[in-house]
Amino acid sequence: MYILGINAVFHESAACLLENGKILASAEEERFNRIKHGKPANLDNPDELPWQAIQYCLDSAGVELKQIGHIGYSFNPRIKSNPLFTEEYKDDEDLLEKTLLHIPEKLKEIGFQGEFHWVNHHTAHAASAYYVSPFQDAAILVVDGTAESSSTSFFSAKNNQLKLLQEILYPASLGALWELFSVFLGFDGYDAAKVMGLAAYGNPNRYAEHFKQIVRMVPNGQFEMDNELLHVETIEYYPPSGYFQGLEELFSIKNREPGQAFTPAHQDIAASLQAITDDIVLDMTQHLYQLVQSDNLCLAGGVALNCVSNTVAFEKGPFTHLFVQPAAHDGGTALGSAFYIWNHVLGNEPREQMTHAYLGPSFTDSDMDNILQKHQLIYKRTDNIEKEVAQLISENNIVGFFQGRMELGPRALGNRSLLADPRHPNMREIFNLKVKHREYFRPLAPSVLHEEANNWFTITKETSAAEFMLMAYPVKPSMKEKIPAVVHVDGTSRVQRVKKEANPRYHQLISEFYRISGVPIVLNTSFNDSEPIVCTPQDAINTFLATEIDYLAMGNFLVSKADNR
């Protein structure tokens, strides 16, 4: 039986295909159409389906849409929004519902003959974490911007069945709060990762009392926000904008415009936002533990991409085990919708644990050879690409590493990565200014051999979330000077632990670098430049030629920039 999961309601449009409960393929639309987040997050386009991602999934299985037994869409138009907002925004809600209801008929028109399912958005998030986890029972916390009516949901899971326990209704929303502050600090609404990077430079105490006027914790794992001050519903993505009068009066500063210099106040606001988020997420997980009494925690939703809060909630909280899947944002709800149908709706028992994120397209050596020849590039084939790349990295070269199947989720995990030497004291500045063309404060991640991680980082509790770059660990004091390029200003790193069985080629490359340098770590950042992460050989070549990347290692082929100027 084939089950197709789809996300397209707002952003991170994606598709996932299961065959008898096993993941065959999953990918985000942005990687194919090269539009960040797949499409604009408008109320009139949730029926703009991720057709290229869907086609990739079908092609991976060699099937047509008419052979799909079930399709799940990760939003339910039958659930009405928070009654506090229904009247004021009734026209918007009607437009969203009307557009969503077109989807089943659209799919039928192009050949779908199976059963269509609306899957509640947070249920899809919860399913995306639980059903691919190693846990039989679990507590699940979903935290994002908004679903149909809620921003946060508490679930329990046991014997393949999900149970919703509690919700926090929008507009009380950590995800929306981060979107608003992202725009207030001069970024766009999708730039929470930039705010998280900036936060490490600030003093979280300076505005702690100010933030208590914005958001406060209340009993039973709840939090409240002063939306008269925030008006989070005014956030716009295109162009980025929002209601800032309340924040400007509270902090006594104007919102930062893009391109303006960052001040200590901007850094301190970001730090205080991170600190209050840490506190709230920890409080919610503690409450959830009391509700569920399981040792196992699953996190999902866009806020679960905040590796700092994840680490605080797990290492300071009561849970023994943690699972976060790599596409914790809305892109993962395609996977969640498919598994919810397979396990919960249809009652099937088999489950497949997610041990890696490599679920996207791959390309043959013949594909790569043909595109290299088409561009008339000078290149060579090598029988030991791992060894050669490790040597190049040790000589301070930046290498685009394009291998195997593309990763699912926003993190590059060794198959669509830019790699460099973490020992180089200026490598972060070189990347941010000359390669990625982005802000000076953006950190770069270390990919470390799984078996060596505890020698370099302080890890209080083991979790597979670190394999997906979803935890932030302190670098051991004795090791900081050895890997300055991947140590953030606060002394932590967003670590990727690399297991041999998950990615043999990448593990071998890092092992070769370890042999050369004595350091079992390479610097890893996503293979892109102000664009979606590269998907195809053509994308990789385009970015390689347009940036200051020294080498492209694509499959078994090696291309030097110096030979192709």
N, C-alpha and C positions, 0 to 999 in steps of 0.2 A: 504493500500500500504506500502510495506517495502522498505526502502532506506538504503543502506550500504555506509558509508564513510570510506575511507582508506587513511592513510599516511604511506609511506614507502620510500620516495625518498632519504633521507639522514639519519636522526636520529629521535628518539622518535616515532618509528613505532607504529601505533595505529589503532583501528577500532571503529566505532560507528554505531549503528542501530537505525533507526527511524521507527515507525509505525504511519502512518497518522500524521506526524509532531510531535510526542511525542518521547522523548528519552527513549528507552528501556534499552540500555546498551552501555557503552563505557569504553575502557581500553587500556592501553599501553602493547605492546608485552613483554617488559622487565620484567614485573611482572610475566609472565608465564614461559619464557625461562631462566630467571635469568641472562640475558646478559644485562649489562648497555646500555641504549638507544636502545635496541632491536636488533641491529646488527651494524657492522662497517659501517661508513659513506663513502662508496666507490662508485665510478662512475659506477662500473659494477654490482651493486646489488640492484638497485631500484625495481627490479621485485621479490626480496625476500620479499614476502608479510607477514604481521603479522598473520599467519595462526591460531595461538592459540587464539589471541584476536578476530579474525573473528569467530572462532568456538564458543567461549564464547558468543558472541553476538547472533549468530544463535540459540544456545542452550537456551539462555534466553527467546527467543520468541517461541521456539519449532518449528522452521522452518528449511528448507534446502535452499541451495544456489539457487536452481532452482525457489524458491518462491520469490526471491528478484527482485523487479521491476527495480531498478536503482542502479548503483554503481558509486560513484564519487571518483576519485583519485586526491590528492591535489598537482598536478604539471602538467604542460602542455608542452609536448615536441615540440609542434608546435611553441612555442615562442623561438626565438633565443636569446642568451646572448648578453650582451653589445658589440656592434661592435668593441670597442677598444680591446676586448679580443678574439673575434671570431677567428682571424687568428692564433694567437699564441697558442690558446688552442683548435683548431678545432678538433683534434683527440679525446680529452677528451669529447668535446661536442657531437661528433658523437657517441662515445661509450655510453654516457648517453642516448641519443635519441634512439639508437638501442635497448638498454636493456629495456627502458620504453615501447617501442612499442610492446614488447612481452606480456605485461600484459593482454590486453583484450582477446587474444587468450588463455592464460593460464586459465583465469577464465571460458571461454566457455568450455574448455576441462574437467573441473570438475563440470559442470552442470549449470553454469549461463546462463540464457536465456533472460535476460532483456537488458536494454540500458546502455551502458558504457559512462561515461563523464570524460573528462579531465577538471579539475577545476584549474584555475590559482592559484598559491601558495598563493599570497597575498590576492586574492579574498577569498580563503578558510579561511585565518586568519581573514579577516574582517567579513566574514559571521559567524565565530565561536563566535565573540563578539556581533555583532548586533542582530542576529536572536534569541538569548536567553536572550537578555537584556529586560528591561521593557520599552524601548523607541520606539516610532513610527518614530521619526526622530532623526538623530544622525550624528555627525562627528566622523570619525574613522581614527585612526592613527595606521599603522602597521609598526613596526620597528624590523628587525631581521638581520641575517647574510647575506643571499642572497636568492632570489627567482629565477625565470627563468633568469631575467636580472636586477632586482632592489633589493635594500636593504631596501627601505622605500617607503611606499605608503600612500597617502592621499585619503580618500573616503568620500562621503556623502551617507546617507541612508534616504529614505523616502518611506512610504507605501510599505515596503517589497522589495524595489528595491535598489540595490547598484550601485553607480556611481564612477568610478575612476577619480580623479581630477588631480593628480600630482604624480610624482615619483622621487626618487633619485636613480641613477643607481650605481650598484656595479662597481668598488671597493670602492667607498665612502660608508662605512658601519659601523655603530656603533657596530653591532653584531660581525663583523669580527675584529674590533678594540679590543673589549673585549677578543675575542679568542686569538688574537696575544699577548696581554699583559698578559693573563692568562699563556700562555706558557713562555713568557719572565720572568715572576715572579716565575717560577719553578713549575707550576701546569700543568694540561692538558687543552686542548682546551674547555672542557666542564665545567671548574671550575670558571665561572664568579661569582658564589655565594661566593666562597672563597675570590676572589679579593674584592668583595663588603664588606665582613666582615673585611678584612684587612684594607680597606680604612678608617674606622672609627678611626684607631690608628694614622693616618698620618696627615700631614699639607698640605692642598690643595694648599697653596700659593707658596710653595717652587719651584714647577715645572710648575706653571701656564703659564709662558712665553714659556717654552719648548713645552707645549702642543699646544700653538698657532701656532707652526711650523708644528705640526702634523695634526691638524684639525681646521677648522675655519668656523664660520657661515657666510653665505652670504644672500642677500635679498630673500624674498619670501619663508621663511621657509627652505631654502636649507643649506647644509653644504658641504664642500670640504675637501678632505684628500690628503696629500702628499704621494702618493703610491710609488714614487721613493725612499722615505725614509723607507716605511713600507713593501711593497711587500706582502700585505695580502694574495695574491693568493698562497703564499708558505706555508701557514699553513698546517701542517700534524697532524692528530690525533694519528696515530699509527706508531712509538712512537711519542709523542708530540715534534714538532719541527717547525721552521720557520726561516725567514730571520731576523737576529738581529743586523747586522752591523750598520744600520742606527740608531737604538735605543741606541746601546752601545756608539756610538760616540756622540749622542745628550745628553745623561744623564751621560756620563763619568763613566759608570759602566758596568760590564759584566752581561749577563743574569744569573739569579739565577738558579742553578742546584737543582733538587729535593733533599731534605735532608739538604741542606745548611741552616744556621741560617738566620733569617729575620733581616734586618738592617733598620734603620730609612729611608734610601733612598727607600727601597722597599715599606714601608708603605706610604711614601709621594707620590710616583708614583701612587700607587693605589688610594690615596685620590684625586690627581689631575685628574685622569681618571674619578672618580665618579663625581667630580665637573663639568668637561666639559660636561659630559653626561647629568647631570641635566640641565645645561644651554641650550644645544641643544634641548633636548626633550621639555623643557618649550617654547623655541622659536618656535618649530614646532607646538605645540598645540596652541600657540597664533596666528600663521599664519592660521592654520586650522579653528580657530574660525572666522577669518575674511572671509574666503572662504565660510563657511557653515552657519554661523549665527544661530546655534542651541545651546541650553543650555546643550546639552547632548553629552558627550564624551565617546567613546569606545576605549580601547587600546588593541592591540594584537601583537603577535610576541614575540620572545625570550626576547627581551629587556624589554617587559612589565612585566617580572618577577622581574625586578629591583624595589623593593618596595620603595627605597629611591627616585629614579627619578619619580616614579608614584606619590608619595606624593608631591614632589616639583611641578610637572606639574599641578596637580589638585588644590592644596591648594594655590599656587601662581598664577595660571592661571585664565582665564576668565570663564571657564565652571562651571555650577551649579551642574551638576550630572555626575557621573563617573561609568562605568561598565567595569570590567575586569573579564573574566571567568577564572576558576582555572587552565586550561591547556592552558595558553596563548602561550606556546611554540609550536613546530611543532606537538606534539601529539594532540593538539586541532584542527588541520586542518582536521582530520577525521570527527569530529563533524561539522566543518564548511562546508566541502564538501557536507555532507548529507543535511544540512539545505539550502545550496545554491540551490541544486536541488529542494527541496520541495517548498521553498518559491519564489525563483527568476526564476528558469527555468520553473517550472510547474505552477507558479503563484498562489499557494495556500495561503490563507490569515491566517489561524490559526497559532499561534506561541506559544511556550511553554517557559515561563521565567525560567531561571536556578537559582534556589534558594538554591541548595546544590550541592556537588560534588560526592555524593555517588552513583556511577553508575557502579561499578565493582562487582566482584563475592561476594556472601555471602555463609555461610555454616550453616547447621543445628546443633543443640545440639548433635544429633546422630552422625554427621560427626566428631565433635570435641571429643566426648566421645570415639569413636572408635580409633581415632589416639592417644589419650592419653593412652588408654589401650595398644595399639600396642607398645608404647614406654615404657610400664611398669612404668609409672610415678605415684607417689603418688599425689593425688589431691582431691579436694572436690567440691561439687556442693553447690551453695548458692542462696538464693532467693532475695538477695539484693547486687548484685555485686558492684553497685555504692557506697553504703555506706561503704562496706568493703575496696574497693580500696581507697576511700578518707581517711579512717583512716590509711591505710598502708602508703600512701603518706605523711600524716602528721607526721608519725614516721620515715621519711627520707628514706623510701624504694623507689627504682626505679621499676616501674610496666610497663610491656608490656601489652597494652590494645588493644585487637583484637576483634572487634565487627562488626556486620552488613556488609553492602556492602563496598567494598574497594573504596577509593577516586580516582577520576580522577585528573591527574596533579602531579607535583613534591612535593606538600606539604601534609604532614600527618595532617588530620583535625579531629582527634579524634577516628577514626575507625581502624587505623593501626599506633598507636602512642606509644611512650615511655613517661611516665608521672612521674613527681616528684614534690617536694615542691619548689616553687619559693623563699621561705624565706631563704633557706639554702645558706649561703654565698659561699660555695665551690662546690655547685652542678654542675655548669658549668664545672669546672675543672674535677670533677669526671666523668661526661659524656664524655667529649672530650678525656680524657686520658684512662679511664678504660672501657668505654662501646662502644663508637663510634670510638675510636682509630684514632683521627684526630687532626688537628691543634688547638693550644691553643686559638686562637682568634675567633673561630667560635661561633657565638651567638646562644642562645636558645630562643625559642619563648614562649610568654604567651598566653594561651587560657583563655579568660575572658568572664564572663557572659555578653551577649549583653547589658543588661539593666544597668550594672555597669561600662561599659567601660569609659564613660565620667568622672567618678569620679577618675579614675586612670591615664588616658592618655589625652593629649591635642589634641583634634580632632577639626580642624577648619571647615571642611566640611564633612558631613556624606556620606559614600559610602559603598555599599555592597562588594566592593573589599576587605575591611577589614575582611570580613567573610571568605575569601580564603587566608589569610595571605599574602596579596599583597600590604600592606601599612606599613610604618614605622612611628610611632608616638612618640613624646617626652613623657617620663614618668613624671608625675607631681612631682615637687621637693619634696613635702611632702611625697610622696609615694616611692621614690627610695630606701630608706633603708629597706622598708618592703618586697621588692621583688628583692633582688640583683642578683639572679640567672638568671633573664630574662631581665636585663637592660644592654644594650651594652655600650661600653666604651664612646660613644658619648651621652649617656643619652636617647637613643631611644629604642623602641622595635618593632619587626615585629609581629604585633598583629593579633590574630584570635579572632574575636567576635563570640560568640556561641549563636545562637537562639534556644529556646526550640523546635520550630516547625521544624527546620532543623535537629537537632540531639537530641532527647529527652533524651536518655541515657547519653550522654556526658554532656549535660546541667545539668542533675540531679547529676552526679558525682561532677561537679564543685560546684553546690549548696551545696552538702554535705560537701565538703571541706571548703566552705565559712562558714558553720555553725560551723565547728570544729575550724577553724583558724581565722575567721574574714577577710579572704582574698578571694575574688571571682575569683581567678586565679589559674590555675595549669601550671606548666612548661610542654611544649609539644614539642617533637622532633620526627622525623620519626623513625619507628620501623625497623631498619636495622643496619648493621655494614659493611660499605664499599661494599655494594651490593644494588640491587634494593629493594625498600620497600617491606616488606613481603606481600604475596598475600593469601596463603593458611594456614590452621592450621599446616601443615608440615613445611612450611617456618618459622612460628612463633616459633615453638618448636625448630627448628634448631638454630635460632638466640638466643633464650632464653638460651639454654644449652651452647652455645659457648661464651657467654659474661657475664659480671657482673650485669645482671638484677636480681633483688631480687624475683620478682613475675611475673607470667603470668596470666592475667585475660582474658580468652578466652570464649566468650559467658557468660554462667552462671557458668563456672568452674574456680577455682582458684588453681594455682600450685605454691608452694614455692620452691625456689632454695635450701633452707636449708634442706628440706625434700627429696631432690633428688640428693644429691652429691655422 
